[in-house]
């Protein structure tokens, strides 16, 4: 044993004596090479390796009904609407109205190309807006004729311009489009500018299918999921949430029902609902980000005693009465909470799940989209059959809505829509509840 130890010791001394310089040099080279690779690899990956994201999205869409955020990746409109709803240049570089405000002249940007290389000209503008006529003046100029002054027109022109097969002008081009029975199953987008990730969207009919695809590794991201409960137990994944200010959840009254003729009853039902935790409260039909949003409105803070005092004199509080609160399955949980709150103030309430908007409903809990422009003529104006789902009618609101869409003066429109919000909220044809949230999970 001692001989073996002496042999090993002697061997090591001899080896190190002969090769020590080479060993130290090799170690230093290896160390610096490792550091260099660590520093260079992210740059190499950014230049030579394109990031690819596979995104799962719930919903059935045709090429004509793609979610707006995907359309905006593929193309742009003549204008773009910013976060406040104000129009900015898109494919158009400038525009002006005539003195009467009934003709809009749009000047297009130069040298814009579609993804297939075709130059963009005025004849490619394919908007179809009721009461609006588009006339090509020349390749770079478009005349838009209006029956009368119509201030929301610039926001309407922000709809992305797409040719057949989703050929657009945006930062992403379509490289694959799989359609089954007019429904998109797979959409692959490639960036026009180097450095951006390529995107694959896979569409699923329901959340259950989307979650299964995520768990099986078919997608690495699930985007804009409305129900977070089914994902809470997942161990892997980075979660993020976002509040959608382009829509609100509210309780809509059927104003044709005699039970809701008195606005005090509608207001009392609003006072009876506590705030929804973890959601930002909605107060008006406009987005709080909108340039026209006003906070000078009546607030319906939770006040059960006031609600009881008013409702106790109503037929709704009688033992024989039962209020039917309709909703879709996605809002069932909150509908049951509302029914419970109304029950505590003496209004017996039954929740009914619908698959479509029943026109003879009593009260309906649903999500309402908020237009980018503050004009909500089609939602609240008394002549709008089909889109005015509350059957609401008010001469004062009608006049404000008509005036608001006929003036181009920014400050005047702001004043008009402040009045619109104040009077509508006080009249309470709808109880504004909260802005919904969506959740995105990404595999770590």
C-alpha positions as CSV (number, residue, x, y, z in Angstrom):
1,X,0.0,0.0,0.0
2,X,2.8,2.4,0.9
3,X,4.6,1.5,-2.3
4,X,1.5,2.3,-4.3
5,X,1.1,5.7,-2.6
6,X,4.7,6.6,-3.2
7,X,4.3,5.6,-6.8
8,X,1.2,7.7,-7.3
9,X,2.8,10.7,-5.6
10,X,6.0,10.4,-7.7
11,X,3.9,10.0,-10.9
12,X,1.8,13.2,-10.1
13,X,4.9,15.2,-9.3
14,X,6.5,14.2,-12.6
15,X,3.4,14.8,-14.6
16,X,2.8,18.2,-13.1
17,X,6.4,19.2,-13.5
18,X,6.2,18.5,-17.2
19,X,2.7,19.8,-18.0
20,X,1.8,22.4,-15.3
21,X,2.0,25.3,-17.8
22,X,-0.2,23.6,-20.4
23,X,-2.8,22.7,-17.7
24,X,-3.0,26.2,-16.4
25,X,-3.2,27.6,-19.9
26,X,-6.0,25.1,-20.8
27,X,-8.0,26.0,-17.7
28,X,-7.7,29.7,-18.5
29,X,-8.7,29.1,-22.1
30,X,-11.7,27.0,-21.0
31,X,-12.8,29.6,-18.4
32,X,-12.7,32.5,-20.8
33,X,-14.3,30.5,-23.6
34,X,-17.2,29.7,-21.3
35,X,-17.6,33.3,-20.3
36,X,-17.5,34.4,-24.0
37,X,-20.1,31.8,-25.0
38,X,-22.4,32.9,-22.2
39,X,-22.1,36.5,-23.3
40,X,-22.4,35.9,-27.1
41,X,-25.1,33.2,-27.1
42,X,-28.0,35.6,-26.4
43,X,-26.8,37.9,-29.2
44,X,-26.4,34.8,-31.5
45,X,-29.9,33.6,-30.6
46,X,-31.4,37.1,-31.2
47,X,-29.8,37.3,-34.7
48,X,-29.9,33.7,-36.0
49,X,-32.5,31.9,-34.0
50,X,-36.1,33.3,-34.4
51,X,-38.2,32.9,-31.3
52,X,-41.5,31.0,-32.0
53,X,-44.6,31.3,-29.8
54,X,-47.5,28.8,-30.0
55,X,-50.6,30.4,-28.6
56,X,-53.9,28.8,-27.7
57,X,-57.0,30.9,-28.0
58,X,-60.6,30.0,-27.2
59,X,-63.3,30.9,-29.8
60,X,-64.6,30.1,-33.2
61,X,-63.5,32.6,-35.9
62,X,-63.7,32.9,-39.6
63,X,-61.1,34.9,-41.6
64,X,-63.6,37.8,-41.5
65,X,-64.1,37.7,-37.7
66,X,-60.6,37.3,-36.3
67,X,-60.1,39.0,-32.9
68,X,-59.2,42.7,-33.5
69,X,-55.8,42.4,-31.8
70,X,-54.8,39.7,-34.4
71,X,-56.1,41.8,-37.3
72,X,-54.0,44.7,-36.0
73,X,-50.9,42.5,-36.1
74,X,-51.6,41.7,-39.8
75,X,-52.7,45.1,-41.0
76,X,-53.6,48.7,-40.2
77,X,-56.6,50.9,-41.0
78,X,-56.6,54.3,-42.7
79,X,-56.4,55.5,-39.1
80,X,-55.4,54.0,-35.8
81,X,-57.3,54.5,-32.5
82,X,-55.0,55.1,-29.5
83,X,-55.8,54.0,-25.9
84,X,-58.0,57.1,-25.4
85,X,-60.0,56.4,-28.6
86,X,-58.4,59.3,-30.5
87,X,-57.6,58.8,-34.2
88,X,-54.0,58.9,-35.4
89,X,-52.5,58.2,-38.9
90,X,-52.4,54.6,-40.1
91,X,-52.3,53.9,-43.8
92,X,-53.4,57.5,-44.2
93,X,-51.0,60.3,-43.6
94,X,-53.5,63.1,-43.3
95,X,-57.2,64.1,-43.9
96,X,-59.5,67.1,-43.9
97,X,-63.2,67.7,-43.9
98,X,-65.0,70.2,-46.1
99,X,-66.8,73.3,-44.7
100,X,-70.1,71.4,-44.4
101,X,-68.4,68.4,-42.7
102,X,-70.0,66.0,-45.1
103,X,-67.0,65.1,-47.2
104,X,-63.7,63.8,-45.8
105,X,-60.7,63.8,-48.1
106,X,-58.0,61.2,-47.1
107,X,-54.4,61.3,-48.3
108,X,-52.6,57.9,-48.2
109,X,-49.0,57.3,-47.2
110,X,-46.6,56.8,-50.1
111,X,-44.9,53.5,-50.9
112,X,-47.0,51.2,-48.7
113,X,-46.9,47.6,-49.9
114,X,-49.1,44.6,-49.1
115,X,-47.3,41.5,-47.9
116,X,-47.5,40.0,-51.4
117,X,-45.6,43.1,-52.8
118,X,-48.7,44.8,-54.3
119,X,-48.6,48.6,-53.8
120,X,-51.4,49.9,-51.6
121,X,-53.7,52.4,-53.4
122,X,-57.0,54.1,-52.7
123,X,-58.9,51.4,-54.7
124,X,-57.8,48.8,-52.0
125,X,-59.9,50.5,-49.3
126,X,-62.8,48.0,-48.9
127,X,-64.8,49.5,-46.0
128,X,-68.6,49.0,-46.0
129,X,-70.2,51.5,-43.7
130,X,-73.9,52.3,-43.9
131,X,-74.6,55.7,-45.2
132,X,-70.9,56.3,-46.3
133,X,-69.7,56.3,-49.9
134,X,-66.0,55.9,-50.8
135,X,-64.8,57.4,-54.1
136,X,-61.3,57.0,-55.5
137,X,-59.8,60.4,-56.6
138,X,-56.5,59.0,-57.5
139,X,-54.1,56.2,-56.2
140,X,-53.1,58.3,-53.2
141,X,-56.4,60.2,-52.5
142,X,-59.8,58.9,-51.3
143,X,-63.0,60.9,-51.0
144,X,-65.4,59.8,-48.2
145,X,-69.0,61.2,-48.6
146,X,-71.3,61.4,-45.6
147,X,-75.0,62.0,-45.7
148,X,-74.4,64.5,-42.9
149,X,-71.6,65.4,-40.5
150,X,-70.6,62.2,-38.7
151,X,-67.7,62.6,-36.1
152,X,-67.2,58.9,-35.3
153,X,-66.1,58.3,-38.9
154,X,-62.3,58.6,-38.2
155,X,-62.5,56.0,-35.5
156,X,-64.5,53.6,-37.8
157,X,-61.7,54.0,-40.4
158,X,-59.2,52.4,-37.9
159,X,-60.6,48.9,-38.9
160,X,-57.5,47.0,-40.4
161,X,-57.6,46.8,-44.2
162,X,-57.3,43.1,-45.3
163,X,-57.5,41.6,-48.8
164,X,-58.5,38.0,-49.4
165,X,-56.4,35.3,-47.6
166,X,-55.7,37.9,-44.9
167,X,-53.1,39.8,-47.0
168,X,-52.4,43.0,-45.0
169,X,-50.0,45.9,-44.4
170,X,-49.0,45.2,-40.8
171,X,-45.9,44.0,-39.0
172,X,-46.9,40.3,-39.4
173,X,-47.8,38.4,-42.6
174,X,-49.8,35.2,-42.8
175,X,-47.7,32.2,-43.8
176,X,-50.3,29.5,-43.1
177,X,-54.1,29.6,-42.7
178,X,-56.0,26.4,-42.0
179,X,-59.7,26.7,-42.3
180,X,-62.3,24.0,-41.6
181,X,-65.9,24.7,-42.4
182,X,-65.2,28.4,-42.5
183,X,-63.6,28.2,-39.0
184,X,-59.9,28.9,-38.5
185,X,-58.0,26.1,-36.7
186,X,-54.4,27.3,-37.2
187,X,-53.0,30.7,-38.1
188,X,-49.2,31.1,-38.5
189,X,-47.8,34.7,-38.6
190,X,-44.2,35.6,-39.6
191,X,-42.8,39.0,-38.7
192,X,-42.0,41.4,-41.4
193,X,-39.2,43.0,-39.4
194,X,-36.4,40.9,-38.1
195,X,-36.1,40.3,-34.4
196,X,-39.8,39.8,-33.6
197,X,-41.0,36.3,-32.7
198,X,-43.0,34.3,-35.2
199,X,-46.5,33.4,-33.9
200,X,-48.8,30.3,-34.3
201,X,-52.3,30.7,-33.1
202,X,-54.3,27.5,-32.5
203,X,-58.0,28.1,-31.9
204,X,-60.2,25.8,-29.7
205,X,-64.0,25.6,-29.4
206,X,-64.0,25.6,-25.6
207,X,-61.7,26.1,-22.6
208,X,-61.6,22.4,-21.8
209,X,-60.0,21.6,-25.2
210,X,-57.6,24.6,-24.8
211,X,-56.4,23.4,-21.4
212,X,-55.9,19.9,-22.6
213,X,-53.8,21.2,-25.5
214,X,-51.7,23.2,-23.1
215,X,-51.1,20.2,-20.8
216,X,-50.1,18.0,-23.7
217,X,-47.6,20.6,-25.0
218,X,-49.5,21.5,-28.1
219,X,-49.4,25.2,-27.1
220,X,-47.0,27.0,-24.8
221,X,-49.3,29.9,-24.1
222,X,-53.0,30.2,-23.3
223,X,-54.1,33.7,-24.0
224,X,-57.1,35.7,-22.6
225,X,-58.7,33.0,-20.5
226,X,-61.8,34.3,-18.7
227,X,-61.9,31.6,-16.0
228,X,-58.8,31.3,-13.8
229,X,-60.3,28.7,-11.4
230,X,-59.4,25.7,-13.5
231,X,-55.7,26.8,-13.7
232,X,-55.0,27.6,-10.0
233,X,-53.7,24.1,-9.3
234,X,-51.2,24.1,-12.1
235,X,-47.6,23.9,-10.7
236,X,-45.9,25.1,-13.9
237,X,-46.6,28.2,-15.7
238,X,-46.3,32.0,-15.4
239,X,-49.7,33.7,-14.9
240,X,-50.6,37.3,-15.7
241,X,-53.9,39.1,-15.6
242,X,-55.2,42.1,-17.4
243,X,-58.3,44.2,-17.0
244,X,-60.3,44.8,-20.2
245,X,-61.4,48.4,-20.4
246,X,-63.0,48.0,-23.8
247,X,-66.0,46.2,-22.2
248,X,-68.0,46.2,-18.9
249,X,-70.2,43.7,-17.1
250,X,-73.6,45.1,-16.2
251,X,-77.2,44.3,-15.3
252,X,-79.5,45.4,-18.1
253,X,-83.2,46.1,-17.3
254,X,-85.9,45.4,-19.8
255,X,-87.5,48.8,-19.7
256,X,-90.7,47.5,-21.3
257,X,-91.4,45.6,-18.1
258,X,-93.8,47.7,-15.9
259,X,-91.8,46.5,-12.7
260,X,-88.9,48.7,-13.8
261,X,-90.8,51.8,-14.9
262,X,-89.8,53.7,-11.7
263,X,-86.1,54.6,-11.8
264,X,-86.0,54.6,-8.0
265,X,-86.5,50.8,-8.2
266,X,-83.7,50.4,-10.6
267,X,-81.5,52.6,-8.4
268,X,-82.4,50.7,-5.3
269,X,-81.4,47.4,-6.9
270,X,-78.0,49.0,-7.7
271,X,-77.5,50.1,-4.1
272,X,-78.2,46.5,-3.0
273,X,-75.1,45.0,-4.8
274,X,-71.7,45.1,-3.0
275,X,-68.6,45.7,-5.0
276,X,-66.9,42.8,-6.6
277,X,-63.6,42.1,-5.0
278,X,-60.5,42.1,-7.3
279,X,-62.4,43.9,-10.1
280,X,-62.3,47.6,-11.0
281,X,-65.7,49.0,-10.6
282,X,-67.4,50.4,-13.7
283,X,-69.5,53.6,-13.3
284,X,-70.5,54.7,-16.9
285,X,-70.9,53.1,-20.3
286,X,-67.6,54.6,-21.5
287,X,-64.1,53.3,-20.9
288,X,-62.3,55.1,-18.0
289,X,-59.4,55.5,-20.5
290,X,-61.6,57.4,-23.0
291,X,-60.9,61.0,-23.7
292,X,-64.7,61.6,-23.2
293,X,-65.0,59.7,-19.8
294,X,-66.5,61.8,-17.0
295,X,-66.5,61.0,-13.3
296,X,-69.1,63.6,-12.5
297,X,-71.9,61.1,-12.2
298,X,-74.1,59.5,-9.5
299,X,-72.3,56.8,-7.6
300,X,-74.2,53.7,-6.4
301,X,-72.1,52.6,-3.5
302,X,-73.4,49.7,-1.5
303,X,-76.2,50.8,0.8
304,X,-78.5,47.9,1.8
305,X,-80.6,50.1,4.2
306,X,-81.5,52.6,1.4
307,X,-82.2,49.7,-0.9
308,X,-84.6,48.1,1.7
309,X,-86.3,51.4,2.4
310,X,-87.2,51.9,-1.3
311,X,-87.8,48.3,-2.3
312,X,-90.1,47.5,0.6
313,X,-92.8,49.6,-1.1
314,X,-92.3,47.8,-4.4
315,X,-94.2,44.8,-5.7
316,X,-90.8,43.2,-6.2
317,X,-90.6,42.7,-2.4
318,X,-93.9,40.9,-2.1
319,X,-93.9,37.3,-1.1
320,X,-95.6,36.3,-4.4
321,X,-93.0,38.1,-6.6
322,X,-89.9,36.5,-8.1
323,X,-87.4,38.3,-10.2
324,X,-85.7,36.4,-13.0
325,X,-82.0,37.3,-13.5
326,X,-80.9,35.9,-16.8
327,X,-77.3,35.4,-17.8
328,X,-74.9,33.3,-19.8
329,X,-72.9,30.4,-18.2
330,X,-69.7,32.5,-18.1
331,X,-71.3,34.9,-15.7
332,X,-73.2,32.4,-13.6
333,X,-71.0,32.7,-10.5
334,X,-71.5,36.5,-10.2
335,X,-75.2,36.2,-11.1
336,X,-75.7,33.9,-8.1
337,X,-74.0,36.4,-5.9
338,X,-76.2,39.2,-7.2
339,X,-79.3,37.1,-6.6
340,X,-78.2,36.5,-3.0
341,X,-77.6,40.2,-2.4
342,X,-81.1,41.1,-3.8
343,X,-82.6,38.4,-1.6
344,X,-81.2,40.0,1.5
345,X,-83.1,43.2,0.7
346,X,-86.3,41.4,0.2
347,X,-86.3,40.7,-3.6
348,X,-86.5,37.0,-4.2
349,X,-84.4,36.3,-7.3
350,X,-84.0,33.3,-9.5
351,X,-81.0,32.9,-11.8
352,X,-81.7,31.6,-15.3
353,X,-78.9,30.5,-17.7
354,X,-79.5,31.4,-21.3
355,X,-77.7,30.5,-24.5
356,X,-78.8,33.6,-26.3
357,X,-80.3,37.0,-25.5
358,X,-84.0,36.4,-24.9
359,X,-85.8,39.6,-25.9
360,X,-88.5,39.1,-23.2
361,X,-86.0,39.0,-20.3
362,X,-86.6,40.9,-17.0
363,X,-83.0,41.7,-16.1
364,X,-79.9,40.3,-17.8
365,X,-76.4,40.1,-16.6
366,X,-74.0,40.3,-19.5
367,X,-70.8,41.8,-20.9
368,X,-71.2,44.9,-23.2
369,X,-68.5,45.9,-25.7
370,X,-67.5,49.6,-25.4
371,X,-66.8,51.3,-28.8
372,X,-63.5,53.2,-29.2
373,X,-65.5,56.4,-30.0
374,X,-67.8,57.6,-27.3
375,X,-70.7,57.5,-29.8
376,X,-73.2,54.9,-28.5
377,X,-76.1,55.8,-30.6
378,X,-76.9,52.2,-31.6
379,X,-77.0,51.1,-28.0
380,X,-79.2,53.8,-26.3
381,X,-81.0,55.7,-29.0
382,X,-84.8,55.0,-28.8
383,X,-85.2,54.2,-32.5
384,X,-82.5,51.5,-32.6
385,X,-84.4,48.2,-32.6
386,X,-82.3,45.1,-32.0
387,X,-79.2,46.9,-30.7
388,X,-81.0,48.9,-27.9
389,X,-81.6,45.7,-25.9
390,X,-83.0,47.5,-22.9
391,X,-85.8,49.1,-25.0
392,X,-84.7,52.4,-23.4
393,X,-86.0,55.7,-24.6
394,X,-85.2,59.2,-23.4
395,X,-85.7,62.4,-25.5
396,X,-82.8,64.0,-23.6
397,X,-80.5,61.1,-24.3
398,X,-81.7,60.9,-27.9
399,X,-80.8,64.6,-28.4
400,X,-77.4,64.2,-26.8
401,X,-76.5,61.2,-28.9
402,X,-77.6,62.9,-32.1
403,X,-75.7,66.1,-31.3
404,X,-72.6,64.2,-30.2
405,X,-72.1,62.5,-33.6
406,X,-72.8,65.6,-35.7
407,X,-70.1,67.9,-34.3
408,X,-66.4,67.7,-34.9
409,X,-65.5,70.2,-32.1
410,X,-63.5,68.2,-29.5
411,X,-64.5,70.3,-26.5
412,X,-68.1,70.4,-27.5
413,X,-68.2,66.6,-27.9
414,X,-66.6,66.2,-24.5
415,X,-69.3,68.3,-22.9
416,X,-72.0,66.4,-24.7
417,X,-70.8,63.0,-23.6
418,X,-70.2,64.2,-20.1
419,X,-73.9,65.1,-20.0
420,X,-74.8,61.8,-21.7
421,X,-73.1,59.8,-19.0
422,X,-74.5,61.9,-16.1
423,X,-78.1,61.6,-17.3
424,X,-77.9,57.9,-18.3
425,X,-76.3,56.8,-15.0
426,X,-78.9,58.7,-13.1
427,X,-81.7,57.1,-15.1
428,X,-80.1,53.6,-14.5
429,X,-81.3,51.5,-17.4
430,X,-78.3,49.4,-16.6
431,X,-76.4,48.8,-13.4
432,X,-72.7,49.2,-14.3
433,X,-70.7,46.6,-12.3
434,X,-67.1,46.1,-13.2
435,X,-64.5,45.7,-16.0
436,X,-63.8,42.0,-16.6
437,X,-60.4,40.4,-16.4
438,X,-58.6,37.8,-18.6
439,X,-55.7,35.6,-17.7
440,X,-52.7,34.4,-19.7
441,X,-50.6,31.4,-18.7
442,X,-47.2,30.7,-20.3
443,X,-45.1,27.6,-19.8
444,X,-41.9,28.2,-17.9
